[in-house]
């Protein structure tokens, strides 16, 4: 039996599964599917499922009707399509939140909401480190330890969430240890959350230039010309460097401060092949 739409995170996959299920049990075809949805092109929905086309607002309603979606499943499908087709992260997050709310109300866990929440805000990774570093510290103390604004109530909520996620264990009164659990999320949702954190951390890095003395922060950079092959080699070196740093940090049991390391490599110009020579007048 086919899963409910609220168990999906990709509307194209849901539509493809709907088609495959109908095809398995009857002489269903893409032509019939399109006809049910009121589309003149017999292959339109096939192209949508293949990622070669998308659904308009009208198309969403027609496709949903053809698949018999009503009530909360229809509302979820609308959000699912927005999540899949949104051009910016704010629209994706809004759709994602609506999907979560519907799934939660109907006791279905669709996306890895814990992973999304962890990566969406700087507060989660920072407090995961800070709380274990300061056994017995009250939320207000932890809040005052942070260079960036956070309230004691927010600290309390974050610590509760981290325990719910399985990333912190309470070992005593206001005392925590880190649980060894890796976070995994959907390929569709996780990049949205991680981009949100990268923006926060990039903003903090900019402020750190003036906020801290040079013996407390290290900010360096290289401006360089690269080919695609060299770019990939540099990315590999950065990955190896990051892993080595993780090994060094993991062996340090006396940490007394939380730091953030950003590794940033991005283009400052277009590729030569993308720009045509201007004619000299």
Secondary structure, 3 states (H helix, E strand, C coil): CCCCHHHCCCHHHHHHHHHHHHHHHCCCCHHHHHHHHCCCCCCHHHHHHCCCCCCCHHHHHHHHHHCCCCHHHHHHHHHHHHHHHCCCHHHHHHHHHHHHHHHHHCCCCCCCHHHHHHHHCHHHHHHHHHHHHCCCCCHHHHHHHCCCCCCHHHHHHHHHHHHHHCCEEEEECCEEEECCCCCCCCCCCHHHHHHHHHHHHHHHHHHHHHHCCCCCCCCCCCCCCCCHHHHHHHHHHHHHHHHHHHHHHHCCCCCCCCCCCCCCCCCCCCCHHHCCCCCCC
